């Protein structure tokens, strides 16, 4: 009898590469954490070795320091033992019989007391308080417009002489007509301020007086003459062209 062929069993599906990669990731994380732990342990081991190497050095330093302190104390004790009999001779009779330990304790207490007294009675400095300067409010007052005038001249005697010279010219026309005189000697400018008597003069008188003042000012070495009233308004000025004074209406301020 012929044997029938057996049916083939289905093969299991091949696993994809994704699970393998997912398993490999935790393995790499574990290896990196182990390397970090190992490096940390190595660092701790190195620090421990350094500490162990320094311990003998520190102990040796402490031993040497202790020997120095003991030698100093021994020297102080020897000096104190040598000086103590001399101290007993200067003490009162009631204190000479005290034992050496009592005198030593008393001396140590006095030394400590002398060291503490200066610090106890030293004046305590209070913290300096810096006061900020008080802020002052500056209120600017509105300045009133002032008529332009020539700068004051320190040569008062020369100004007084000029005023007398000009008064000689104005006296025949009106008494006390000249109110003030200012002079700029560097620029050759003369400024004459007159009173209200100027307005009381006739126009012909004002013109004649202004020309006489111009002649006198040129004689006094001043090429420019300005005549103003008490408020600083220009009444007459020297000409730019010509030889006659220019009279104004009195409304222009100089």
C-alpha positions as a printed Julia matrix, in Angstrom:
254×3 Matrix{Float64}:
  0.0     0.0     0.0
  1.22    3.38   -0.87
  1.72    5.77    2.04
 -0.05    9.09    1.83
  2.11   12.15    2.27
  1.9    13.84    5.67
  0.71   17.39    5.74
  3.54   19.86    6.53
  3.21   21.83    9.74
  3.14   25.62    9.29
  6.4    27.38   10.22
  6.22   29.97   12.99
  6.49   33.57   11.78
  9.96   35.02   11.9
 10.35   37.61   14.62
 11.01   41.12   13.45
 14.07   43.11   14.45
 12.07   45.57   16.61
 11.87   43.43   19.78
 15.59   42.69   19.54
 16.41   46.36   19.43
 14.04   47.06   22.34
 15.85   44.43   24.4
 19.25   45.83   23.49
 18.4    49.32   24.76
 18.03   48.34   28.46
 21.28   46.4    28.21
 23.17   49.52   27.05
 21.59   51.59   29.86
 22.69   49.06   32.44
 26.25   49.04   31.09
 26.47   52.88   31.21
 25.17   52.95   34.81
 27.68   50.3    35.8
 30.53   52.31   34.25
 29.42   55.4    36.2
 29.33   53.43   39.44
 32.77   52.04   38.77
 34.22   55.48   38.05
 32.61   56.82   41.24
 34.09   53.97   43.25
 37.5    54.66   41.75
 37.24   58.34   42.74
 36.22   57.41   46.29
 39.12   54.99   46.47
 41.55   57.7    45.35
 40.17   60.17   47.93
 40.44   57.53   50.62
 44.05   56.88   49.66
 44.85   60.6    49.84
 43.21   60.89   53.29
 45.1    57.86   54.56
 48.34   59.34   53.25
 47.67   62.67   55.0
 46.78   61.17   58.37
 50.4    60.41   59.38
 51.47   63.9    58.31
 48.74   65.52   60.41
 49.57   63.37   63.4
 53.23   64.31   63.1
 52.36   68.0    62.97
 50.15   67.7    66.05
 52.9    65.87   67.89
 55.45   68.58   67.03
 53.02   71.31   68.05
 52.39   69.57   71.38
 56.12   69.33   72.01
 56.56   73.05   71.3
 53.73   73.93   73.7
 55.16   71.67   76.4
 58.61   73.18   76.0
 57.16   76.71   76.31
 55.21   75.76   79.43
 58.3    74.13   80.89
 60.35   77.26   80.25
 57.68   79.47   81.81
 57.51   77.18   84.82
 61.27   77.33   85.27
 61.31   81.11   85.03
 58.4    81.4    87.45
 60.12   79.07   89.92
 63.24   81.23   89.76
 61.34   84.5    90.19
 58.93   83.3    92.91
 61.4    83.67   95.84
 62.12   87.24   94.85
 58.38   87.96   94.7
 57.94   86.58   98.24
 60.46   89.1    99.58
 58.41   92.07   98.38
 55.05   90.69   99.54
 53.52   91.66  102.89
 54.32   89.36  105.81
 50.8    87.9   105.8
 51.17   86.72  102.18
 54.69   85.33  102.34
 53.49   82.11  103.94
 51.16   81.2   101.05
 52.08   78.05   99.12
 53.58   78.22   95.67
 50.38   76.93   94.05
 48.33   79.75   95.58
 50.79   82.41   94.45
 50.89   80.91   90.96
 47.09   80.86   90.7
 46.95   84.46   91.93
 49.5    85.56   89.32
 47.6    83.81   86.52
 44.36   85.49   87.65
 46.05   88.91   87.66
 47.42   88.38   84.16
 44.0    87.36   82.84
 42.43   90.33   84.59
 44.92   92.73   83.01
 44.16   91.27   79.59
 40.38   91.55   80.02
 40.21   95.05   81.55
 41.12   97.03   78.36
 38.57   95.17   76.28
 35.87   95.58   78.95
 36.31   99.33   79.33
 36.97  100.11   75.68
 34.31  102.49   74.35
 31.89  100.82   72.04
 31.63  102.55   68.73
 28.12  103.01   67.56
 27.56  102.49   63.87
 27.88  105.71   61.99
 24.61  107.02   60.69
 24.96  108.83   57.43
 22.21  111.34   56.96
 21.29  112.03   53.41
 21.14  115.71   52.59
 17.63  117.05   52.54
 16.36  117.66   49.08
 15.52  121.28   48.52
 13.04  122.24   45.92
 14.16  125.13   43.79
 11.35  127.18   42.36
 12.38  129.29   39.44
 10.72  132.66   39.43
  9.74  133.95   36.01
 12.2   136.63   35.07
 10.79  139.91   33.86
 12.23  141.25   30.64
 14.73  144.0    31.33
 15.8   146.69   28.9
 19.18  146.03   27.37
 21.84  148.25   28.9
 25.57  148.51   28.61
 27.6   146.5    31.12
 28.62  148.49   34.21
 32.04  150.03   33.97
 34.31  149.83   36.99
 35.86  153.21   36.15
 33.41  155.37   38.11
 35.51  158.51   37.96
 35.56  158.55   34.18
 31.79  157.98   34.09
 31.26  160.87   36.49
 33.4   163.1    34.28
 31.37  162.13   31.22
 28.13  162.86   33.02
 29.39  166.32   33.99
 30.43  167.03   30.39
 27.0   166.03   29.04
 25.16  167.92   31.8
 26.87  171.11   30.66
 25.23  170.59   27.26
 21.72  169.78   28.57
 21.5   172.39   31.38
 20.51  175.29   29.07
 17.52  173.23   27.87
 16.32  171.69   31.16
 17.56  171.22   34.7
 18.47  167.67   35.74
 17.77  166.3    32.27
 20.58  163.74   32.45
 19.51  160.79   34.58
 22.37  158.3    34.05
 25.37  157.74   31.8
 26.92  154.45   30.75
 29.98  154.07   28.56
 31.58  151.25   26.61
 35.12  152.55   26.18
 36.26  149.54   24.15
 33.58  149.97   21.47
 33.33  153.75   21.69
 29.62  153.68   22.64
 27.9   156.14   24.96
 24.46  155.56   26.46
 22.61  158.55   27.9
 19.42  158.15   29.91
 17.25  161.26   30.24
 14.26  162.17   32.39
 10.71  162.96   31.25
 11.76  166.56   30.71
 12.95  165.42   27.27
  9.35  164.97   26.16
  8.48  168.47   27.39
 10.9   170.01   24.91
  9.81  171.03   21.46
 10.84  168.87   18.54
 13.26  171.5    17.27
 14.85  171.76   20.73
 15.17  167.98   20.98
 16.83  167.85   17.56
 19.26  170.66   18.37
 20.1   169.17   21.79
 20.65  165.7    20.35
 23.11  167.05   17.76
 25.0   169.01   20.43
 25.24  165.87   22.53
 26.56  163.98   19.49
 29.27  166.59   18.95
 30.28  166.46   22.62
 30.35  162.66   22.61
 32.63  162.61   19.54
 34.85  165.12   21.29
 35.01  162.67   24.18
 36.12  159.89   21.75
 32.72  158.19   21.43
 31.5   157.56   17.89
 28.11  156.08   18.84
 25.52  157.83   21.03
 22.16  156.45   22.17
 19.62  158.48   24.13
 16.94  156.57   26.07
 14.23  157.38   28.58
 14.0   156.02   32.13
 12.38  152.78   30.89
 15.14  152.08   28.38
 13.18  153.07   25.27
 15.34  154.53   22.52
 14.65  158.22   21.85
 17.57  159.13   19.57
 20.66  157.48   18.13
 23.74  158.46   16.19
 23.37  158.23   12.4
 24.77  155.41   10.31
 25.16  157.75    7.36
 25.37  161.48    7.8
 26.15  163.82   10.68
 22.72  164.46   12.25
 21.16  162.5    15.11
 18.19  160.28   14.28
 15.22  161.05   16.56
 12.67  158.31   17.2
  9.16  158.32   18.56
 10.24  156.79   21.85
  8.51  153.45   21.34
 11.6   151.42   20.43
 13.5   149.76   23.25
 17.27  149.64   23.12
